[in-house]
Amino acid sequence: MLAAIPALLGFYPAESLVVATLKESEGQLEVGLMARTDLPCPSEYQNFATGLLTGPLGRCRLDRAMLFVVTEGTGTCTATSCRSCTHNTGSQPPASDQQLPHAELITILQTLLGAARIATYSMYVPTIAAGQRWQHYDDPHSTGTVPDPKSSAVAAAMAMQGSVTFGSREEIAALIAPDIDEVARFTERLEVLLNESVEDISEVEGLRIVLGAVDRIAAGQALTDEELLRVQVAVADTEVRDLAMSTAVGDSAGAAEQLWMLLARKAPAPEVAEPLALLAVSAFLRGEGGLVRAALTRIAEDAPEHMLGWMLQTATDAGLDPREVLRPTVREAALKAEQLLTGAPPVNP
């Protein structure tokens, strides 16, 4: 499982607690929620563990949990902004040489999960890289080495689907980070177009603008700023945006993601929330958790009241299956889009 974590998360975690939930299905164990979080300050272990159990883990069905501590540190707090401990004065004792980093956190989590009759398996590894030595928390003498993550069966399967495993969360965030100069140029023209056009574009016209841009990208053609602006204006209408969810599936889904990423780097706040939400929907369906989190983080920063972003964040926090959450919505969007484009009458359910 260790070697599969980067492919499942979409990036190589560092200084992290990674939790994988397992549930029984037809006599076999299946991976459910795969979540990563920063390691807490030791003085916050109890609150952190309780929050984890009443939050994401408490909202999903699981029979077993695998806990992975990934850190090159000793287990002491290193957060300069932490106000809960005295690490900056040097009065906090380091972890024992005989104790694995964050062993107390693992003990607390095992106790809480055990009270809920959930079995745990806990491991420590400095980094997830080929040849790194892992140790078991319950028996530090139980050890082994990490296989090459790039050669894991999961990595191969994800690569076949077109997924990319990044070196860090920062690399993913950089893909959709705003280009300050581009945003400045884009903003001035966008404000004019929004004032002039947003009320004049019908649903079907807006949808055609979006699909036309996706088709051009799929054909390997570059979009002009004017074309990107027209797409941004179109998805400013939430009805058009919802119809654009239909681009998250099918042969052009990759091209649609490229379109949303282009707009993520150029569009200003809060308008950028619409392409970011569409990017999150597409990434959610493909299992690209790292990209989902990066998009939702920007929505929370740039448009904290954005309803679709909030709904997606809630689903992510709950560890819900994206197929159950989004596929019906995307399927409905595709059906409505086809009806609008063809003029076919609505189909009664």
N, C-alpha and C positions, 0 to 999 in steps of 0.2 A: 504493500500500500504506500509506503514512504516514497518510492520512486514514481508513483502515479500522481502524487499530490500536485506538482507543478502543472501538469496537463489538465487536471481537474479544476484547479483554481484559475488557470490561465497565466500564472506567473510563479516565480520562485519566491516563496515567503522567507522573510528574515525577521528575527526578533519577534516571533509570533507564537501564538497558540492556535493550532489547527485542530478542529473538531470534525470528525466524520461520524455520522450516525448510520447505523445499520438496522434494517428491518427485514423480518422474515416474510418471504413471498413464495408460496407454493413449495415450501420446504428448503428454499435457498435464501441466503442473505444478500440483500441488495443495498448499495450505498444510497442513502437519502440525502440529507443536508451535508454539505461540505462548506464549512465556515472558517474564516481566519479572523483573528483579532490581535491587537497589540497586547503584549504581555503587561500585566498590571504591576503597580508598585506593591511590594510585599505587604505593606500596611493596609492595602485594599483587597487582599485575597478574598476574604469572606464576602464582602459586598459584591465583588466582581463575579464570584462563583454563583452567588444567589441570583444576581441579575441574569446570568447566562442560563440558569435552570428555569427561571420564571419567564424568560424572554424567548429567544430563538429555539432553545431545546425544549422548552415547555409547550411550544406550539406545533411540534411535529411528532409523529408517531415513531418510536424507536424501540428496539429491543436490546441493542448494544451501542456503545459509544467508544470510538477510538480517539485518544487524546495525544497530540504530538506537540512537544515543546521544541521549537527551533530557535536556538540562541547560541551565540558564541560568548555570551557573558557569563557571569557567575551566579546570577539570580538576584543580585541586588538592584535597587532602583537606579536608573541612569537618566531619568527624565528631569531636565533642568527646570521644568515648569511645575514639577510636583510639589504640592503643599502639604502632603499627607505624611511625609517622613523627614528624617534629618540627614538624608544621604549627602547633602552638600557640606555638612559639617564633619563628615567622616565618622559619626557616631553609630551608624548602622553597621552591624557585624556582617561580614561576607558569608556566603554559603560555606558550609563545612566541606573540607576536602573529600570527605567520605559521602557527601550528599550531592545528588544531581541538582542542577539549577531548577528552581521553582518547584522543588519536591513538595513543599507545604501546600502550594496551590493544587497540585495533582491530588494530594491526600484529601483536601477539602472537597474537590470535585468528585472523587471516587466515593466519599462518604455520602454526599448528597444524591448522587446517581444510584448508589447502592440502596439507599432508603426507598428509592422509587423502583427497586428491583430491576435496575438496568446494569448489566455487566459492563465492565470497562477494560480497556487494554491501553496502557499508557507507555509512551516512548519518548526518549530525548535524543536529539541529534543536533550538532552545532550548525550544520548547513545541509541542505538537501542537494548533495552532489555525489557523483560516482566515487566510491571508495571511502566516503565518510563513515565513521563508526557510530552506530546507534547503540543505546542501552535501554533496557527495560526498567521502569521505575520500581516495580515490585521486586525485581531481582537484577541489580546493576551488573551482576556477573553474566547475565543473559545478554549477549551482545552479538553484533554482526556488522556487515558493511552494506551501504546503500548501493544497489545496482545503478547503472547509468540511467537517469531519468529519461534521457532522449531515446533510449532503446526499449522503454516499457511498452507493453501491449496497449495500454490506454493512450500513451503519447502517439503511437502509430495510428490508432483508430481516430484520434482527434485530428491528426495531420491529414488523414484521408478525407475528413470532412471540411478541410480548409482552415482549421483552427490554428492559431499561432500561440506558442508559449513564450511569454516575455520574461526578461531577466528580473524584473521587479515591478511593483505597482507604479512606480514613478515612470517607467517606460510607457505603460498603458495610458497614464494620465497625460503624458506628453503628446499622445496621438490626437487628443481633442482639446489641448490647451489653447486658449485664445491667442491669436496673433495680434498684438496691440495695434500695429500699424494698419493691418487689414481691417480690424474691427472699426477703427476710426473712419476709414474711407467708406466702409460698408454702411455705417450708422447714418451718415448724412443723407445718402441716397435712399436708404430704407425708410427713413422718416417721411420723406416726400412721397414715396410710393404707397406707404401705408395710409397716409392721409387721402391720397387720390384714388386708390384702387380697392381697398379692402371690402368696401360695400358693393363694388361693381362686379366682383368675381363670383360666379355661381359655383355650386358644388362641383358640377361636372367640368366646368372650365378649370377650376383649381386642380381637380384630379388629373386632367389632361396635362396641365403644366408639370405636375410632379412626375407622372409616368413618362412624359417626353424627356425630361431630364435624366431619369433613370435609364431609359433606352439609349440615350446618347453616351452615357458613361459606360454602359454595357458594351457599346460598339467601339469603345476606346477613344471617344471624342472628348476633348476638354470643354468644359462649360465656361462661358464668359461670366463676368461678375453680374451683368444684367440678367442673365438666365438664372443665376443663383438667387438674385434678389427677387425675381418673380416667384421662385419656389418658396422662399421665405415668406413672402406676402401671402401666398396661397395657403401655407400651413398655419398661418396666423389665425385662420378660420378653423376653429376646433373640429367642425364637421369634416372639413377637408383633411385635417390632420388625422382624424380617426379613420377616414377612408384610406389614407396613405399607409395605415398599418398593414394593408393587404400586400404591400411590397416586401414584408418580412419573410414571405415564403415564395417558393418558386425559383426559376432559373436566374432571375434578376435580383435576388435578395442581396447578393454581394455588392452589386452596383448601387443598390439603394443605400446600403451601409456607407459606401464611399461618399454618397451625396450628403448624408447626415453628418458625416465627419468633416466634410468641407465646410458645411454651414456652422458646425460647432466651433471651428477656428475663426470664422469671419463674423458671425452674427452677434449683435450686442445683447446684453441682459436688459430686460427679462425675455426678449423674443427668442433667444437662443434655446430656451427650455423646450420649445416644440421639436426641433430636430434632435435634441438630446434625448427626449422621451422616445421618439421613433427609433433612435439608435439603440436605446435600452431595450425596447420591445424586441427588436431583431436579435440583439445579442442574448437576451433572455432565452429566446426560442432555440438558439444554437448552443446554449450551455456555456456561453462566454461570461462567466461570473465576474472576472476582473474588469471587463469592459462595461458590464452592467453597473458595477459599483462606481467606476470612474464617471460614467454619465450621470448617475443619480447624485453623486457628490456635487457635481457642478450645478445640477438643477437646484439642490438644496442651498447652494451658495448664491446663485443668480436669481432664483425665483422660488423662494421657500414656500409660497402659497400655491404652487402649481399642483393641481389636483391629480393629474395623471402621474406625475413624478411621485407624489405622496403615495398613491395606490401601489405603484411598482416597488417603492421602498418598503412598504408594509409587507408586500408579498415576499420580497427578498429577505427581510428580517425574520419572517415566519418560516423560512425554508420551504416554501410551497413549491410544488412541482410546476414548472412553467407551462408544461403541456396542459395541465388542468386549468391553470389560471388564464393563459393567453390564447391558446389555440382556438377555443370557441369564439372569442372576440375577433381574432384575425380572420377566421373563416367567415364570420358574419360581415366583416368589412369587405372581404373579397367578393362575397355574393352581392352586396349592395353596390359595390363599384362596377361590377359587371352589368347589373341592371341599369345603372345610370349611363354607362357607355353605350349599351346596346338599345336602350329604350324599352327593355323587356319589363312587363308588369311584375310587381313584387310577388314572391312566392309565399303563400300562407304556410306557417309551420304546421 
